[in-house]
Amino acid sequence: MTILVTGATGNVGRNVVDLLLRAGADVRATSRNPETLDLPAEVDARRADLTDPKTFQQALQGVDKMFLYNQPAGIEGVLEAAKAAGVRYVVLLSSLAAAGRDPDHWIARWHRATEHAIEQSGLSWTFVRPGAFAANSLLWAGSVKQGRPVRLHYAHSYLSSIHERDIAEVSTCALLQEGHDGAKYHITGGDSITQAEQLALIGQAIGRELAFEDITGDETRAELRALFEPRLQELIRDGVISPADKPGIIETRIRYYEEALDGPEDIDPTVEKVLGKPARTFAEWAVDHKADFTN
Ligand SMILES: NC(=O)c1ccc[n+]([C@@H]2O[C@H](COP(=O)([O-])OP(=O)(O)OC[C@H]3O[C@@H](n4cnc5c(N)ncnc54)[C@H](OP(=O)(O)O)[C@@H]3O)[C@@H](O)[C@H]2O)c1
């Protein structure tokens, strides 16, 4: 049985490749730039771009199952190519946003578009829907390494950030075991703490107290506009949003931060149900990523 992993350079995808190899699976990995893949020789690495389905025709030959990154532009063509090649099962890296708290939000629409195409495809599937990634904190690494205070957007807002290894473990379970067909797994990290507490845990992991600035209101708006702009331009290009949606997208994020000041989020038990062990905590993520925060 051959399993194809898209996004094999990604935080989650490279962990899926690693876990599948440890389980003895036959793995094929794709990237738009396969020369950047640093994988064991037994992995068959191919060039493929989800926005250009014909690049998948060769990569999918002989594949039974696939781990898919979300990219609605081109998804119908990719699924057609998968069916033609004999693929039976797709595990999609989706998002908790797709679960519907705010169905008009662009992240929800962006992931639901791909989920809908998969539901209509006739393939079997599992949707893995994580909340915020702990890996988002890698954005702080530059300031930490340079000894500058980290600019935290709403420093005292709570997050139950999930370790990419847990996302990959749940995805790998769905790829290798029976019984996950049609499941929509809503998964969070093992604890809900504030961003300031997350930064303190990174400090503990690297043995240094880390300073931060609490950035709120218009200052956050201005930084989010700059941070989001490249991604929003891609979404406008792909027809997911229109330019008129941009201010609302920033305001929704501000509203989420403000709501998250109220207290800890619920910890979802799904990781434990699927894996038989609790989701990793942020402290564990910080220890695993010490090297990313040190020179
Ligand atoms: N960050 C969060 O808090 C969060 C929360 C919920 C869900 N998510 C989901 O998780 C995804 C990010 O996961 P991650 O952190 O593992 O990714 P990542 O480290 O940011 O890497 C992105 C991956 O996507 C692949 N990719 C991007 N465009 C592609 C295309 N056109 N064709 C083929 N592959 C493409 C890239 O592959 P190459 O560059 O090698 O081609 C790369 O491996 C988001 O896109 C979202 O769907 C994120």
The ligand as an SDF file (V2000), in Angstrom:
LIG
                    3D

 48 52  0  0  0  0  0  0  0  0999 V2000
   -1.6840   27.6960   11.6480 N   0  0  0  0  0  0  0  0  0  0  0  0
   -2.7880   27.3740   12.2660 C   0  0  0  0  0  0  0  0  0  0  0  0
   -3.0450   27.8120   13.3930 O   0  0  0  0  0  0  0  0  0  0  0  0
   -3.7680   26.4340   11.6000 C   0  0  0  0  0  0  0  0  0  0  0  0
   -4.9400   26.0880   12.2900 C   0  0  0  0  0  0  0  0  0  0  0  0
   -5.8330   25.1950   11.6990 C   0  0  0  0  0  0  0  0  0  0  0  0
   -5.5520   24.6510   10.4470 C   0  0  0  0  0  0  0  0  0  0  0  0
   -4.4060   25.0140    9.7890 N   0  0  0  0  0  0  0  0  0  0  0  0
   -4.1390   24.3920    8.4550 C   0  0  0  0  0  0  0  0  0  0  0  0
   -2.8080   23.9280    8.4280 O   0  0  0  0  0  0  0  0  0  0  0  0
   -2.1380   24.4480    7.2970 C   0  0  0  0  0  0  0  0  0  0  0  0
   -0.6750   24.7500    7.6390 C   0  0  0  0  0  0  0  0  0  0  0  0
   -0.0430   23.5450    8.0310 O   0  0  0  0  0  0  0  0  0  0  0  0
    1.5320   23.5080    8.3110 P   0  0  0  0  0  0  0  0  0  0  0  0
    1.8670   24.4630    9.4170 O   0  0  0  0  0  0  0  0  0  0  0  0
    1.9310   22.0900    8.4480 O   0  0  0  0  0  0  0  0  0  0  0  0
    2.0830   24.0840    6.9320 O   0  0  0  0  0  0  0  0  0  0  0  0
    3.3720   24.9350    6.6730 P   0  0  0  0  0  0  0  0  0  0  0  0
    4.4780   24.4590    7.5580 O   0  0  0  0  0  0  0  0  0  0  0  0
    2.9860   26.3790    6.6590 O   0  0  0  0  0  0  0  0  0  0  0  0
    3.6840   24.5020    5.1910 O   0  0  0  0  0  0  0  0  0  0  0  0
    2.7290   24.6490    4.1600 C   0  0  0  0  0  0  0  0  0  0  0  0
    2.7490   23.3750    3.3100 C   0  0  0  0  0  0  0  0  0  0  0  0
    1.7200   23.4800    2.3220 O   0  0  0  0  0  0  0  0  0  0  0  0
    2.2580   23.0750    1.1020 C   0  0  0  0  0  0  0  0  0  0  0  0
    1.6070   23.7990    0.0170 N   0  0  0  0  0  0  0  0  0  0  0  0
    1.2590   25.1030    0.0170 C   0  0  0  0  0  0  0  0  0  0  0  0
    0.7200   25.4230   -1.1890 N   0  0  0  0  0  0  0  0  0  0  0  0
    0.7460   24.2960   -1.9310 C   0  0  0  0  0  0  0  0  0  0  0  0
    0.3500   23.9710   -3.2510 C   0  0  0  0  0  0  0  0  0  0  0  0
   -0.1810   24.8890   -4.0850 N   0  0  0  0  0  0  0  0  0  0  0  0
    0.5420   22.7080   -3.6920 N   0  0  0  0  0  0  0  0  0  0  0  0
    1.0940   21.7570   -2.9010 C   0  0  0  0  0  0  0  0  0  0  0  0
    1.4870   22.0020   -1.6290 N   0  0  0  0  0  0  0  0  0  0  0  0
    1.3240   23.2470   -1.1720 C   0  0  0  0  0  0  0  0  0  0  0  0
    3.7210   23.4560    1.1610 C   0  0  0  0  0  0  0  0  0  0  0  0
    4.4210   22.6100    0.2900 O   0  0  0  0  0  0  0  0  0  0  0  0
    5.6340   23.0730   -0.6470 P   0  0  0  0  0  0  0  0  0  0  0  0
    5.9390   24.5230   -0.3460 O   0  0  0  0  0  0  0  0  0  0  0  0
    6.7700   22.1610   -0.2530 O   0  0  0  0  0  0  0  0  0  0  0  0
    5.1310   22.8290   -2.0000 O   0  0  0  0  0  0  0  0  0  0  0  0
    4.0800   23.1980    2.6250 C   0  0  0  0  0  0  0  0  0  0  0  0
    4.5310   21.8790    2.8250 O   0  0  0  0  0  0  0  0  0  0  0  0
   -2.8990   25.7070    6.9110 C   0  0  0  0  0  0  0  0  0  0  0  0
   -2.7300   25.9580    5.5360 O   0  0  0  0  0  0  0  0  0  0  0  0
   -4.3130   25.3560    7.3040 C   0  0  0  0  0  0  0  0  0  0  0  0
   -4.9270   24.6760    6.2320 O   0  0  0  0  0  0  0  0  0  0  0  0
   -3.5120   25.8770   10.3430 C   0  0  0  0  0  0  0  0  0  0  0  0
  1  2  1  0
  2  3  2  0
  2  4  1  0
  4  5  1  0
  4 48  2  0
  5  6  2  0
  6  7  1  0
  7  8  2  0
  8  9  1  0
  8 48  1  0
  9 10  1  0
  9 46  1  0
 10 11  1  0
 11 12  1  0
 11 44  1  0
 12 13  1  0
 13 14  1  0
 14 15  2  0
 14 16  1  0
 14 17  1  0
 17 18  1  0
 18 19  2  0
 18 20  1  0
 18 21  1  0
 21 22  1  0
 22 23  1  0
 23 24  1  0
 23 42  1  0
 24 25  1  0
 25 26  1  0
 25 36  1  0
 26 27  1  0
 26 35  1  0
 27 28  2  0
 28 29  1  0
 29 30  1  0
 29 35  2  0
 30 31  1  0
 30 32  2  0
 32 33  1  0
 33 34  2  0
 34 35  1  0
 36 37  1  0
 36 42  1  0
 37 38  1  0
 38 39  2  0
 38 40  1  0
 38 41  1  0
 42 43  1  0
 44 45  1  0
 44 46  1  0
 46 47  1  0
M  CHG  2   8   1  16  -1
M  END
$$$$
